[in-house]
């Protein structure tokens, strides 16, 4: 399995990493985990990367599909110049995936049609495209589009196109940006090739609860909530915030699917080990705003928990055991862990949010409102501790 994983990720950040992404590299990474979990972690990592790792050939397939879509949508397209009068934004700082994707798209258009795409200085275009590899929290998109709107004429059109998008970030960003665009009569479309399901909200009804059973981001089971190192970490989060943290754990009493994992048993094992090791890493480094064991997030939590990557980079919203660390020791805090997919880390990557960034408050949707009493122990039942069968989560297993 180590060899198979190495074969999948061999093109990761090609020519910018100091080592070869080979079987020895994968072995060094997996050896950091508890011996009894290593085979399962390898098995699940291989299973997930087969579906959710995007090498150059998959990226090119995405770009080809995007070209076909834009050609069909562009009123000014010709057979010789299908991207005529479309402006492609390239506004992220140098080295980010957007600039690499725009360059790759330009090459694909040139190969197929013998022409390039419009970037650089704005003229008076009416059709704009914002292209990027992944939307997770949506924070960068919202900031970038706000800047773009200020620079373009009223009545324009913006197509935002992602290779991968998380459902929660996409839905939230769409609501915010559609309202913003109305101020200049701008039409905005937010499109994605692959979607990650991660809507964690649970709604209480008279006849029970409703929730999204498919959860593609890591979201540890509530069975872990009483483990000493995990409960201590959550207590620290809540101490800092001054109140309870919502949706830390996936309710073990509800019928969630395995998501991106092959089965629920393996999911629980991988999430527990990634969480424990991630907590250990955070305890060995200085505090970074928004950094949690399962990746960066805009709200206090165990982390965003995405698990996907491309040949271009890996999101810092993924569990930190995947990307945090140095592959060659450099005498800094990154030496505490050896990463599988070493992310391009600069001072801004470690602190990716603007200086004026503040934590977002998770919406209080009645998560802790008591709606029943456990017949066994007499405790109040809320969405936090609902066992799914009329008992609290601690007593549900007896029935």
VEXDREN-2710 file (C-alpha; in Angstrom, 1 decimal):
% VEXDREN-2710
k/r/px/py/pz
1/UNK/0.0/0.0/0.0
2/UNK/2.9/2.4/0.7
3/UNK/4.1/1.9/-2.9
4/UNK/0.6/2.5/-4.3
5/UNK/0.2/5.7/-2.3
6/UNK/3.6/6.9/-3.5
7/UNK/2.6/6.2/-7.1
8/UNK/-0.6/8.4/-6.7
9/UNK/1.2/11.4/-5.1
10/UNK/4.5/11.2/-7.1
11/UNK/3.6/14.4/-8.9
12/UNK/2.8/16.4/-5.8
13/UNK/4.4/19.9/-6.0
14/UNK/6.9/18.5/-8.5
15/UNK/10.3/20.3/-8.6
16/UNK/9.6/22.2/-5.4
17/UNK/10.1/19.6/-2.7
18/UNK/13.5/18.6/-1.5
19/UNK/12.8/14.8/-1.5
20/UNK/11.3/12.2/-3.9
21/UNK/7.7/11.2/-3.1
22/UNK/8.5/7.5/-3.0
23/UNK/7.6/4.5/-0.9
24/UNK/10.4/5.4/1.7
25/UNK/8.7/8.8/2.1
26/UNK/5.3/7.2/2.7
27/UNK/6.8/4.7/5.2
28/UNK/8.4/7.5/7.2
29/UNK/5.1/9.3/7.5
30/UNK/3.0/6.2/8.5
31/UNK/5.6/5.1/11.1
32/UNK/4.7/8.1/13.3
33/UNK/1.2/6.6/14.0
34/UNK/0.4/3.9/16.6
35/UNK/1.5/0.5/15.2
36/UNK/-1.9/-1.1/15.5
37/UNK/-3.5/1.6/13.4
38/UNK/-0.9/1.9/10.6
39/UNK/-2.3/-0.6/8.2
40/UNK/-5.8/0.8/8.5
41/UNK/-4.6/4.3/7.9
42/UNK/-2.7/3.2/4.9
43/UNK/-5.7/1.3/3.6
44/UNK/-8.0/4.3/4.0
45/UNK/-5.5/6.9/2.7
46/UNK/-5.1/4.8/-0.4
47/UNK/-8.9/4.4/-0.8
48/UNK/-9.5/8.2/-0.4
49/UNK/-6.6/9.4/-2.6
50/UNK/-7.7/7.1/-5.5
51/UNK/-10.9/9.2/-5.5
52/UNK/-9.8/12.6/-4.1
53/UNK/-6.3/13.2/-5.3
54/UNK/-6.1/15.1/-8.5
55/UNK/-2.9/14.7/-10.6
56/UNK/-2.1/16.7/-13.7
57/UNK/-4.2/14.4/-16.0
58/UNK/-7.3/14.9/-13.8
59/UNK/-6.7/18.6/-13.6
60/UNK/-6.5/18.8/-17.4
61/UNK/-9.7/16.9/-17.7
62/UNK/-11.4/19.5/-15.5
63/UNK/-9.9/22.3/-17.6
64/UNK/-11.2/20.7/-20.8
65/UNK/-14.7/20.4/-19.4
66/UNK/-14.5/24.0/-18.3
67/UNK/-13.4/25.1/-21.8
68/UNK/-16.4/23.4/-23.3
69/UNK/-18.7/25.1/-20.8
70/UNK/-17.3/28.5/-21.3
71/UNK/-17.5/28.1/-25.1
72/UNK/-21.2/27.2/-24.9
73/UNK/-21.9/30.2/-22.5
74/UNK/-19.8/32.9/-24.3
75/UNK/-22.0/34.9/-26.7
76/UNK/-18.9/36.3/-28.4
77/UNK/-17.2/32.9/-29.0
78/UNK/-16.0/31.9/-32.4
79/UNK/-14.6/28.6/-33.6
80/UNK/-11.2/30.1/-33.8
81/UNK/-11.4/32.1/-30.5
82/UNK/-13.9/30.4/-28.1
83/UNK/-12.7/32.5/-25.1
84/UNK/-13.0/35.8/-26.9
85/UNK/-13.9/38.7/-24.6
86/UNK/-13.7/36.6/-21.4
87/UNK/-11.4/38.0/-18.7
88/UNK/-9.7/35.4/-16.4
89/UNK/-8.8/36.7/-12.9
90/UNK/-5.3/36.0/-11.6
91/UNK/-5.4/38.1/-8.4
92/UNK/-4.1/35.7/-5.8
93/UNK/-0.5/36.2/-4.6
94/UNK/2.3/34.6/-6.6
95/UNK/2.7/30.8/-6.0
96/UNK/-1.0/30.1/-5.3
97/UNK/-2.9/27.5/-7.2
98/UNK/-4.9/30.1/-9.1
99/UNK/-1.9/31.4/-11.1
100/UNK/-0.9/27.8/-11.9
101/UNK/-4.3/26.8/-13.1
102/UNK/-4.7/30.0/-15.2
103/UNK/-1.3/29.2/-16.9
104/UNK/-2.4/25.5/-17.4
105/UNK/-5.7/26.7/-19.0
106/UNK/-3.9/29.1/-21.3
107/UNK/-1.7/26.2/-22.5
108/UNK/-4.8/24.0/-23.1
109/UNK/-6.6/26.7/-25.0
110/UNK/-3.4/27.3/-27.1
111/UNK/-3.0/23.7/-27.8
112/UNK/-6.6/23.2/-28.9
113/UNK/-7.4/26.5/-30.6
114/UNK/-4.0/28.2/-31.2
115/UNK/-4.9/31.2/-29.1
116/UNK/-4.6/32.4/-25.5
117/UNK/-6.8/33.7/-22.8
118/UNK/-7.3/37.3/-21.5
119/UNK/-5.5/38.1/-18.2
120/UNK/-3.6/41.2/-17.1
121/UNK/-4.9/44.7/-17.5
122/UNK/-8.7/45.2/-17.4
123/UNK/-10.2/46.9/-20.4
124/UNK/-14.1/46.9/-20.4
125/UNK/-15.0/43.3/-20.5
126/UNK/-18.4/42.1/-19.3
127/UNK/-17.7/38.4/-18.8
128/UNK/-15.2/37.4/-16.0
129/UNK/-14.0/34.0/-14.8
130/UNK/-12.5/33.3/-11.3
131/UNK/-10.8/29.9/-11.4
132/UNK/-9.3/28.0/-8.5
133/UNK/-8.7/24.5/-7.3
134/UNK/-10.6/24.2/-4.0
135/UNK/-13.3/26.0/-2.0
136/UNK/-13.4/25.0/1.6
137/UNK/-14.4/27.7/4.1
138/UNK/-14.8/30.1/1.2
139/UNK/-13.0/32.9/3.0
140/UNK/-10.5/33.7/0.2
141/UNK/-13.3/33.6/-2.4
142/UNK/-15.4/36.1/-0.6
143/UNK/-12.5/38.5/-0.1
144/UNK/-11.3/38.2/-3.7
145/UNK/-14.8/38.7/-5.3
146/UNK/-15.4/41.8/-3.2
147/UNK/-12.2/43.2/-4.7
148/UNK/-13.2/42.2/-8.2
149/UNK/-16.7/43.7/-7.9
150/UNK/-15.1/47.1/-7.2
151/UNK/-13.1/47.0/-10.5
152/UNK/-15.7/45.8/-13.0
153/UNK/-18.6/47.6/-14.7
154/UNK/-22.3/47.3/-13.7
155/UNK/-24.2/44.5/-15.4
156/UNK/-21.2/42.2/-15.8
157/UNK/-21.2/38.5/-15.3
158/UNK/-18.8/36.5/-13.1
159/UNK/-18.4/32.7/-13.3
160/UNK/-16.6/31.3/-10.3
161/UNK/-15.4/27.8/-11.2
162/UNK/-13.8/25.3/-8.8
163/UNK/-12.4/21.9/-9.3
164/UNK/-13.5/20.9/-5.7
165/UNK/-15.9/22.7/-3.4
166/UNK/-17.2/22.0/0.1
167/UNK/-21.0/22.2/0.4
168/UNK/-21.0/24.4/3.5
169/UNK/-18.5/27.0/2.2
170/UNK/-20.1/27.1/-1.3
171/UNK/-23.7/27.6/0.1
172/UNK/-22.6/30.3/2.5
173/UNK/-20.4/32.1/0.0
174/UNK/-23.2/32.0/-2.7
175/UNK/-25.6/33.7/-0.3
176/UNK/-23.2/36.5/0.7
177/UNK/-21.8/37.2/-2.8
178/UNK/-25.2/37.1/-4.6
179/UNK/-26.4/39.9/-2.3
180/UNK/-23.2/41.8/-2.8
181/UNK/-23.5/41.6/-6.6
182/UNK/-27.0/43.0/-6.6
183/UNK/-25.5/46.4/-5.7
184/UNK/-24.0/46.6/-9.2
185/UNK/-26.5/44.3/-11.1
186/UNK/-23.8/41.7/-11.5
187/UNK/-24.8/38.1/-12.2
188/UNK/-22.6/35.6/-10.4
189/UNK/-22.5/31.8/-10.8
190/UNK/-20.5/29.6/-8.5
191/UNK/-19.8/26.2/-10.1
192/UNK/-17.9/23.1/-9.0
193/UNK/-16.7/19.9/-10.7
194/UNK/-16.6/17.8/-7.5
195/UNK/-18.5/18.5/-4.3
196/UNK/-17.7/17.5/-0.8
197/UNK/-20.7/17.0/1.5
198/UNK/-20.1/18.6/4.9
199/UNK/-23.4/20.1/6.1
200/UNK/-23.3/19.2/9.8
201/UNK/-26.5/21.0/10.9
202/UNK/-29.1/18.9/12.7
203/UNK/-32.7/20.0/12.9
204/UNK/-35.2/19.0/15.5
205/UNK/-38.8/18.3/14.4
206/UNK/-41.9/17.1/16.3
207/UNK/-41.3/13.6/15.0
208/UNK/-37.6/13.4/15.4
209/UNK/-34.5/14.9/13.8
210/UNK/-33.2/15.5/10.3
211/UNK/-29.6/15.6/9.2
212/UNK/-27.3/15.0/6.2
213/UNK/-26.1/11.4/6.6
214/UNK/-23.2/11.8/4.2
215/UNK/-20.2/13.6/5.8
216/UNK/-17.1/13.7/3.5
217/UNK/-14.9/15.7/5.9
218/UNK/-13.4/14.1/9.0
219/UNK/-15.8/14.5/11.9
220/UNK/-14.8/12.3/14.8
221/UNK/-17.4/10.1/16.5
222/UNK/-18.9/11.2/19.9
223/UNK/-17.5/7.9/21.3
224/UNK/-14.2/9.8/21.5
225/UNK/-15.6/12.7/23.6
226/UNK/-14.6/11.2/26.9
227/UNK/-11.0/10.2/26.0
228/UNK/-8.8/12.3/28.4
229/UNK/-6.6/14.0/25.8
230/UNK/-9.6/14.8/23.6
231/UNK/-11.9/16.0/26.3
232/UNK/-9.1/18.2/27.7
233/UNK/-8.6/19.7/24.2
234/UNK/-12.3/20.5/23.9
235/UNK/-12.4/21.9/27.4
236/UNK/-9.6/24.2/26.4
237/UNK/-11.5/25.4/23.3
238/UNK/-14.5/26.1/25.3
239/UNK/-12.5/27.9/28.0
240/UNK/-11.0/30.2/25.3
241/UNK/-14.4/30.8/23.7
242/UNK/-16.3/31.2/27.0
243/UNK/-19.1/28.8/26.0
244/UNK/-19.8/25.4/24.5
245/UNK/-18.5/24.6/21.1
246/UNK/-21.1/23.2/18.7
247/UNK/-20.8/20.1/16.4
248/UNK/-17.4/19.0/17.7
249/UNK/-18.4/15.3/17.3
250/UNK/-20.4/13.2/14.9
251/UNK/-23.3/11.8/16.9
252/UNK/-22.7/8.0/17.2
253/UNK/-26.4/7.4/17.7
254/UNK/-27.3/8.7/14.3
255/UNK/-27.1/6.8/11.0
256/UNK/-24.2/8.6/9.3
257/UNK/-22.5/6.9/6.4
258/UNK/-18.8/6.1/5.9
259/UNK/-18.5/9.2/3.7
260/UNK/-15.2/9.1/1.8
261/UNK/-14.0/6.1/3.9
262/UNK/-14.5/2.5/2.9
263/UNK/-16.4/1.7/6.1
264/UNK/-17.5/3.2/9.4
265/UNK/-15.2/1.1/11.6
266/UNK/-12.1/2.2/9.7
267/UNK/-13.4/5.8/9.6
268/UNK/-13.6/5.9/13.4
269/UNK/-10.1/4.5/13.7
270/UNK/-8.5/7.0/11.3
271/UNK/-10.4/10.0/12.8
272/UNK/-9.3/9.0/16.3
273/UNK/-5.6/8.6/15.4
274/UNK/-5.5/11.8/13.2
275/UNK/-7.2/13.7/16.0
276/UNK/-4.9/12.5/18.7
277/UNK/-1.7/13.1/16.7
278/UNK/-3.0/16.5/15.6
279/UNK/-3.6/17.5/19.2
280/UNK/-0.1/16.4/20.1
281/UNK/1.3/18.5/17.2
282/UNK/-0.7/21.6/18.4
283/UNK/0.8/21.1/21.9
284/UNK/4.3/21.2/20.5
285/UNK/4.1/24.4/18.5
286/UNK/3.2/28.0/19.2
287/UNK/-0.5/28.9/18.9
288/UNK/-1.7/29.8/15.5
289/UNK/-5.0/31.6/15.0
290/UNK/-7.5/29.2/13.5
291/UNK/-5.3/26.1/13.5
292/UNK/-6.9/23.0/14.9
293/UNK/-5.9/19.3/14.8
294/UNK/-8.0/18.5/11.8
295/UNK/-7.1/21.6/9.9
296/UNK/-7.7/25.4/9.8
297/UNK/-11.3/26.6/10.4
298/UNK/-13.1/29.9/10.8
299/UNK/-14.9/28.7/13.9
300/UNK/-13.6/27.1/17.1
301/UNK/-13.7/23.3/16.4
302/UNK/-11.6/20.2/16.1
303/UNK/-10.8/21.4/12.5
304/UNK/-12.4/21.6/9.1
305/UNK/-11.4/18.1/8.2
306/UNK/-11.2/18.0/4.4
307/UNK/-9.2/15.1/2.9
308/UNK/-8.2/15.8/-0.7
309/UNK/-5.3/17.3/-2.6
310/UNK/-3.9/18.0/-6.1
311/UNK/-0.5/18.0/-7.8
312/UNK/-0.5/21.7/-7.1
313/UNK/-0.9/21.7/-3.3
314/UNK/-3.0/20.6/-0.4
315/UNK/-5.4/22.8/1.5
316/UNK/-4.6/23.8/5.1
317/UNK/-8.1/22.8/6.0
318/UNK/-7.0/19.2/5.8
319/UNK/-5.9/17.4/9.0
320/UNK/-2.5/18.7/10.0
321/UNK/-1.0/15.2/10.1
322/UNK/-1.2/15.2/6.3
323/UNK/0.6/18.5/5.6
324/UNK/2.2/20.1/8.7
325/UNK/6.0/19.7/9.1
326/UNK/9.4/19.5/7.4
327/UNK/10.6/16.7/5.2
328/UNK/14.1/17.9/6.0
329/UNK/14.7/19.2/9.5
330/UNK/15.3/23.0/9.6
331/UNK/15.5/23.8/13.3
332/UNK/12.0/25.3/13.5
333/UNK/8.6/24.3/14.9
334/UNK/7.8/22.4/11.8
335/UNK/10.4/19.7/12.7
336/UNK/7.9/18.1/15.1
337/UNK/6.2/16.1/12.4
338/UNK/7.0/14.5/9.0
339/UNK/4.2/15.2/6.5
340/UNK/2.8/13.0/3.7
341/UNK/2.0/16.0/1.5
342/UNK/4.2/18.8/2.6
343/UNK/2.3/22.0/2.0
344/UNK/4.0/25.1/0.7
345/UNK/4.4/26.9/4.1
346/UNK/5.4/30.6/4.4
347/UNK/4.6/33.0/7.3
348/UNK/1.3/33.8/5.5
349/UNK/0.5/30.1/5.1
350/UNK/1.0/29.5/8.8
351/UNK/-1.2/32.6/9.6
352/UNK/-3.4/32.6/6.5
353/UNK/-6.0/35.0/7.7
354/UNK/-5.7/38.8/7.6
355/UNK/-4.6/40.7/10.7
356/UNK/-8.1/41.9/11.2
357/UNK/-9.5/38.4/11.0
358/UNK/-11.8/37.3/13.9
359/UNK/-13.4/34.0/14.7
360/UNK/-16.8/33.5/13.3
361/UNK/-19.5/32.5/15.7
362/UNK/-21.2/29.2/14.9
363/UNK/-24.9/29.7/14.6
364/UNK/-26.8/28.7/17.8
365/UNK/-29.6/26.6/16.2
366/UNK/-30.8/25.0/19.4
367/UNK/-28.0/22.5/19.6
368/UNK/-28.0/22.5/23.4
369/UNK/-31.8/22.9/23.9
370/UNK/-33.1/20.1/26.0
371/UNK/-36.1/18.4/24.4
372/UNK/-36.4/15.1/26.3
373/UNK/-35.2/13.2/29.4
374/UNK/-33.2/10.0/29.4
375/UNK/-35.3/7.2/31.1
376/UNK/-32.2/5.5/32.4
377/UNK/-30.0/8.2/33.9
378/UNK/-32.4/11.1/34.0
379/UNK/-30.2/13.6/32.2
380/UNK/-31.6/16.1/29.7
381/UNK/-31.4/15.1/26.0
382/UNK/-30.3/17.7/23.5
383/UNK/-28.9/17.4/19.9
384/UNK/-25.4/17.3/21.6
385/UNK/-26.1/14.0/23.4
386/UNK/-29.1/12.5/21.7
387/UNK/-28.7/8.7/21.4
388/UNK/-31.1/8.4/18.6
389/UNK/-33.4/5.9/20.3
390/UNK/-35.0/7.9/23.1
391/UNK/-32.0/7.6/25.4
392/UNK/-29.0/9.8/25.9
393/UNK/-25.8/8.8/24.0
394/UNK/-24.3/7.2/27.1
395/UNK/-27.3/5.0/27.7
396/UNK/-28.4/4.3/24.2
397/UNK/-26.0/1.3/23.8
398/UNK/-27.9/-0.6/26.4
399/UNK/-31.1/-0.7/24.3
END
